[in-house]
Amino acid sequence: MRILARDASLARTPHSGTSILNTLPAVVVDSIDDTHPALTLVKLRVGDSPLLARLTRRSAHALELEPGQLVYVQIKAVALIG
């Protein structure tokens, strides 16, 4: 299955009361600069599978992301169809 980085969001704690129903625990591996100066790509590991999430630098900073940190990936259901 392929999930685009733009279809994944991150949270430090599991959320309820959201329209995004697909939430998976993940570990932050690294973050790298995106081609757009306001964005960053966060490399994650979900079980044995790699996953990328594209965030604004502001959001990544607010989440205080560090390698090895547990986060929760929220994936839009429409990203899984097709």
C-alpha positions as CSV (number, residue, x, y, z in Angstrom):
1,M,0.0,0.0,0.0
2,R,1.3,3.5,-0.8
3,I,0.4,6.5,1.3
4,L,1.4,9.9,0.2
5,A,3.3,12.0,2.7
6,R,0.6,14.8,2.4
7,D,-2.1,12.4,3.5
8,A,-0.5,11.7,6.9
9,S,-0.6,13.9,9.9
10,L,1.1,13.4,13.3
11,A,0.0,13.7,16.9
12,R,1.9,13.1,20.1
13,T,-1.1,11.4,21.7
14,P,-3.9,9.3,20.2
15,H,-6.9,11.4,19.4
16,S,-10.6,10.8,19.5
17,G,-13.3,13.1,18.2
18,T,-11.7,13.5,14.8
19,S,-12.8,12.8,11.3
20,I,-9.5,10.9,10.6
21,L,-10.3,7.3,11.7
22,N,-7.1,5.6,10.8
23,T,-4.5,6.1,13.5
24,L,-1.3,4.0,13.9
25,P,1.5,4.2,16.4
26,A,4.9,5.1,14.8
27,V,8.4,6.0,15.8
28,V,10.2,9.0,14.4
29,V,13.3,8.0,12.5
30,D,14.5,11.4,11.2
31,S,13.3,14.6,9.6
32,I,14.7,16.2,6.4
33,D,14.2,19.4,4.5
34,D,11.5,19.3,1.9
35,T,11.9,21.0,-1.5
36,H,9.5,23.7,-0.2
37,P,11.2,25.9,2.4
38,A,8.2,25.9,4.7
39,L,7.9,22.1,4.8
40,T,9.7,19.2,6.3
41,L,9.5,15.5,5.7
42,V,9.4,13.3,8.8
43,K,10.6,9.7,8.3
44,L,8.7,7.3,10.4
45,R,8.6,3.5,11.1
46,V,5.3,1.8,11.6
47,G,6.1,-1.7,12.7
48,D,8.6,-2.8,10.0
49,S,7.2,-0.4,7.4
50,P,8.7,3.0,6.5
51,L,6.3,6.0,6.2
52,L,6.8,9.7,5.4
53,A,4.7,12.6,6.7
54,R,4.9,16.1,5.2
55,L,4.5,18.8,7.8
56,T,5.0,22.5,8.0
57,R,8.2,23.3,9.9
58,R,6.1,25.2,12.4
59,S,4.1,22.0,13.2
60,A,7.2,19.8,13.4
61,H,8.7,22.3,15.8
62,A,5.6,22.5,17.9
63,L,5.5,18.7,18.2
64,E,9.2,18.8,19.3
65,L,9.9,15.7,17.2
66,E,13.0,13.7,18.0
67,P,14.4,10.4,16.6
68,G,13.0,7.5,18.6
69,Q,9.9,9.4,19.8
70,L,6.6,7.6,19.7
71,V,3.9,9.5,17.7
72,Y,0.5,8.7,16.2
73,V,0.1,8.8,12.4
74,Q,-3.4,9.8,11.3
75,I,-4.1,8.8,7.7
76,K,-7.1,10.1,5.7
77,A,-9.4,7.2,4.7
78,V,-9.6,8.6,1.2
79,A,-5.9,8.0,0.8
80,L,-6.5,4.3,1.3
81,I,-9.1,3.9,-1.4
82,G,-7.8,3.0,-4.8
